[in-house]
Amino acid sequence: MIKSIALTFDDGPNTVTTPQVLEKLEKYGVTASFFLVGNNINDESAKIAERAYKAGCELNNHSLTHSVMPDMPADEIRREIEITNGKIRAINGDFPRFFRPPYIAVNETMHENIDMTFIAGIGAEDWKDEVSADSRAEKILSQVKSGDIILLHDMEGNFRTVDALDMIIPELLRLEYRFLTVSELFAEHGTTPRHGTVYTNVLQ
């Protein structure tokens, strides 16, 4: 049976850690999906996001301000999505299909006002400095299964996740996992995303 996962990164783009992540992807010949924060997209970081897109990676939406969105009124929620979608379209010519809610905090108002598939993922608490690269890799590798979306962060200075990729990627390749974008992962498993679902695995 073919095994496949989607490797994803939140909180970029930036000119420090995002390029380091891209170097690891290029080193192993795999692709990933990046969930971008609109306010982090500027003239310089947009070039890094474009580099990711040209390398076969997918660009998706992680809100404009990375705020707790269930606290927002509907018009503000729509603004967060629309501005970020516009910034992504300016980079790759297309609107993103997928949205990752900041802090994976979701309510019905968000589902009613965001016409995108919501994505979560299996994580490793890799936003915490005290979690070592070894621990990050171990947490991912101990729970991963086919169809999973792996949630990591390329926020500026997150070098331990960059280091963890040298353990995560080779081991998954050894286990014969295919690395796909989130779009490709849904397609590979023949899954049509359902509205109102927050996906950690495309088979859920």
N, C-alpha and C positions, 0 to 999 in steps of 0.2 A: 504494500500500500504506500502511495506517495504521502510523505509527511511535509507539511508546510506551515510557516508562521509569518507574521508581519512584525518586523522590528520598527518601533516608532520612538520618536524623540519630541519632547515638549519644551516650550519656553524660549526657543530661539526666534529668529536667527540672530547670531552675533558673529563678530569677526575673530573671536578667540577660540571658543570650544566647538562651535559648529564646524569650522574647517578641520579641526582635529578628528571629529567624528567622521567626516567625509573621507579623510585619509585612511581611517580604519576600514571603512566600507570598500574603498578602492583597493586596499591591500588584499582583502579577501574576495573581492569580486562579487559583492552582494549589494542589494539596494535596501532602502528603508523608506519610511514615511515621516515627514516632519510636520508637527502641529505648531503653527506659528502664532505668536502673540503680535497683534497688529501694531501696537506701540513700539515693538522692537524692530519693525521694518523701517529702515532708513536707507539712504543712498548706498552706503557701504554694505550693510547687512543684506540688502536686496540682491547684491551681486553674489553673495554666498548662497542665498536661497536659489538663485538662478543656476548656479553651479550644481547644486543638488538636483534640481529638476533636469538639467541636461545630462546628468549621470544616470537618469532613470528613476530617481526618487520621486515620491509624491508629496505635494504641499497641501496641507489641510489647515483648518481653522481652530485656534485655541483661544478665541475671544480677542478683544481689543486691549483691555486693561488688566486682564487676569484677576478680576474681582469675583466676589461671591455672588453669582448671578441670580440665585433664588431671591435675593433681597431687592432685586431691581424691578421696576415697572416694565410693562411689555414694550413700550416705545424705546426704552434704554437697552433692553435685550436685543431688539431688532437693530439698533444702531451699532452695538458691539459686533454683531455678525456682519452687517452690510459693509461697514468700513473695512473690516479685516478681509472680507471676500474681495472687495475692490482692490486692496493692496496686493493680494495674491494674484488676482487676474492681471494686474499690471506687470507681474513677473513672468508668468507662464502662459498668459492669454486665455485662461479658463478659470471658472469658478470652482472652488473645492467642493467635494461631495460629502466630506465627513467633518464632524465637529467633536472636539473633546472638551467637555465642560471643565473649567478650572476647579480643582479640588474634587472633581467628580461629584460636584454638588448640583442636583437637578430637581426641578419641580415641574408641575403641569403647565405653568405659564411658559416655561422654556420650550417644552414640547409643542405647545400651541403656536409659538412665534418663531421657531427655528425649523425651517424646512430642510433639514439635513439629518443624516444618520449619526446618532450619538455613539461615541467610542470611548471605552474605558481601557482595561488591559491588566495583565498580570505585572506586578511591579516588584521593586526591591528597596523601597524607601530611599532611593538614590538621590533625593534632594537633601538628605541629612549628611553633613560632613563627617559625622562620627561613624558612618557605615563604610567599612573598608571596601576596596575594589574586590577582594576575595569574597566578602560576604554578599556583595551585590550579584556577582556571578553565580554564587552558590544558590541564592534565593531564586534566581531565574531558572537555572538548570534543574533545580529540584522539583519544580512544579510544571514546567512547560510540556504542552502536548499539542498535537496537530490541530490547526485552526486557531491557535492562540494569537492574540495581539500582545506583544511585549511592550510595556510602558517604561521608558527611560527618559532622562532629561539631558538636553544639551545646553542648559543655562550656562552663562559665562562663568568660567572657573571650575566647572564640575569635572575636574581631571580624573577623579576616581572612576567615574563611569566610562571615560575614554579608556582607562587602563583595563577596566572590567571587560571591555569588548574583545580584548586579546584572549580572554578565556571563554566568553560566551559564544562568539562566532565560530571559532575553530571546533569547539565541542559540538555545536549544533550541526556543523557541516560533517563532522565525523559520524554523527548519528543520522546522517542523510536527510536532514531537513532542507527544504527549499525556502529561500528568503524571497518573499513577495511584498509588493505594496499592499495597503489595505484594500484597495479596489481589486487587485489581482487575487487576493485571498478570498474575498467573497465570490468572485467569478470561478475560481478554481474549485470551490466546494459547492457551486451551484446554488448559493444562498441569495435570496432576494431580501435585502434589509427591511425589517419591519419598523414602522414608525412607532415611537413610544418605548422602544427597547434600547438599553445601553449595553453595547456589545463588548465583552471581554474575549469571547471566542465566537467565531462566525457560525459555529454549529449549535449555539445555545438556543 
